[in-house]
Amino acid sequence: MEAGADIVTGAEGRLLERRSGLWRITTTSGVFESRMIVNCAGLHSDRIVTMAGGNPGCRIVPFRGEYHRLSPEREHLVRHLIYPLPEPGFPFLGVHFTRRTGGGIDAGPNAVLAFAREGYDLATINLLDLSSALTFPGLWYFVAKYPHMVARELGQSFDRRRFVTALQRLVPEVSHQDLVPSGSGVRAQAMDARGELINDFVWSQSPGAVHVINAPSPAATASLVIGGEIATQVQNQLVR
Ligand SMILES: Cc1cc2nc3c(=O)[nH]c(=O)nc-3n(C[C@H](O)[C@H](O)[C@H](O)COP(=O)(O)OP(=O)(O)OC[C@H]3O[C@@H](n4cnc5c(N)ncnc54)[C@H](O)[C@@H]3O)c2cc1C
């Protein structure tokens, strides 16, 4: 900002064209030109790589994480962060209890294959996203490899009692009546063509572009360091 930058929010990138070393970026808020682009588009990062003429080498598959809140009168049951032991063959952490710094206790998240990249609830279906996911062989390999996990997590989304059963492995006293639904997030999870989840950061660079293709947890915790690394990569390209 001090160097004279403008920040434009709510501008969806729709088209990227590169001519004579300059990007022309068509967005819902107008057209911009730039020597560099940085792609940190989360659930759409692979599509932005393709839009920029590259090959992401993986596919973003959306996994919704649903949360419940423990009712205030039952908060005494959870005095610490409570995590399950890692489960061999289960690629996510599993539902757990988290004390919030501002008060309140979160229970979750599960890991439900979403029917839309921005599928923040079970009812949200995007036919374009769904057909692109269903024609991706990696997804079928994944489902074949983890059928019980896929069914269990989907079941927990349909039926809160199953969600509670998973939580009761950590705190047996928790019951169905103690939980209030409290929103969700969608993990932008990169998957390779063999159905393996990519659990590390995936970056790529091309002339005039830095792409953060996969930034799974703990990318939020590590965001300042990641931001520093992005800035370094951009600077290195600009001084070449
Ligand atoms: C349920 C859940 C729990 C998590 N728990 C943790 C945790 O405990 N600790 C942790 O560190 N991380 C956690 N994460 C992961 C963390 O949220 C991500 O690692 C982090 O948000 C990645 O940041 P990002 O900036 O790469 O992408 P995002 O935060 O997804 O941001 C991407 C942005 O790009 C924008 N965008 C997309 N397409 C376009 C386009 N075409 N044009 C313009 N803008 C576009 C989107 O609107 C969005 O604002 C969790 C995630 C979920 C879903």
The ligand as a Gaussian input file, in Angstrom:
#p B3LYP/6-31G(d) Opt

LIG

0 1
 C      -12.327000     -27.369000       8.024000
 C      -10.936000     -26.839000       7.871000
 C      -10.075000     -26.809000       8.960000
 C       -8.784000     -26.307000       8.832000
 N       -7.973000     -26.256000       9.929000
 C       -6.759000     -25.677000       9.821000
 C       -5.922000     -25.506000      10.964000
 O       -6.294000     -25.882000      12.075000
 N       -4.709000     -24.917000      10.797000
 C       -4.280000     -24.480000       9.583000
 O       -3.188000     -23.942000       9.482000
 N       -5.043000     -24.640000       8.491000
 C       -6.262000     -25.215000       8.578000
 N       -7.039000     -25.359000       7.465000
 C       -6.453000     -25.082000       6.152000
 C       -6.413000     -23.617000       5.794000
 O       -7.725000     -23.081000       5.813000
 C       -5.790000     -23.500000       4.395000
 O       -4.526000     -24.135000       4.409000
 C       -5.621000     -22.053000       3.985000
 O       -6.860000     -21.384000       4.011000
 C       -5.022000     -21.961000       2.587000
 O       -4.901000     -20.599000       2.289000
 P       -4.923000     -20.075000       0.802000
 O       -4.745000     -18.589000       0.896000
 O       -3.951000     -20.861000      -0.024000
 O       -6.357000     -20.432000       0.216000
 P       -7.789000     -19.947000       0.667000
 O       -7.821000     -19.554000       2.091000
 O       -8.715000     -21.022000       0.203000
 O       -8.040000     -18.636000      -0.200000
 C       -8.230000     -18.714000      -1.589000
 C       -8.840000     -17.408000      -2.048000
 O       -8.819000     -17.345000      -3.475000
 C      -10.041000     -16.783000      -3.905000
 N      -10.279000     -17.211000      -5.293000
 C      -10.522000     -18.465000      -5.756000
 N      -10.699000     -18.442000      -7.095000
 C      -10.554000     -17.154000      -7.482000
 C      -10.624000     -16.486000      -8.748000
 N      -10.870000     -17.148000      -9.899000
 N      -10.440000     -15.149000      -8.773000
 C      -10.177000     -14.455000      -7.637000
 N      -10.086000     -15.031000      -6.406000
 C      -10.283000     -16.364000      -6.339000
 C      -11.069000     -17.322000      -2.924000
 O      -12.226000     -16.516000      -2.926000
 C      -10.293000     -17.240000      -1.613000
 O      -10.452000     -15.984000      -1.009000
 C       -8.336000     -25.844000       7.572000
 C       -9.211000     -25.859000       6.477000
 C      -10.499000     -26.349000       6.623000
 C      -11.423000     -26.338000       5.434000

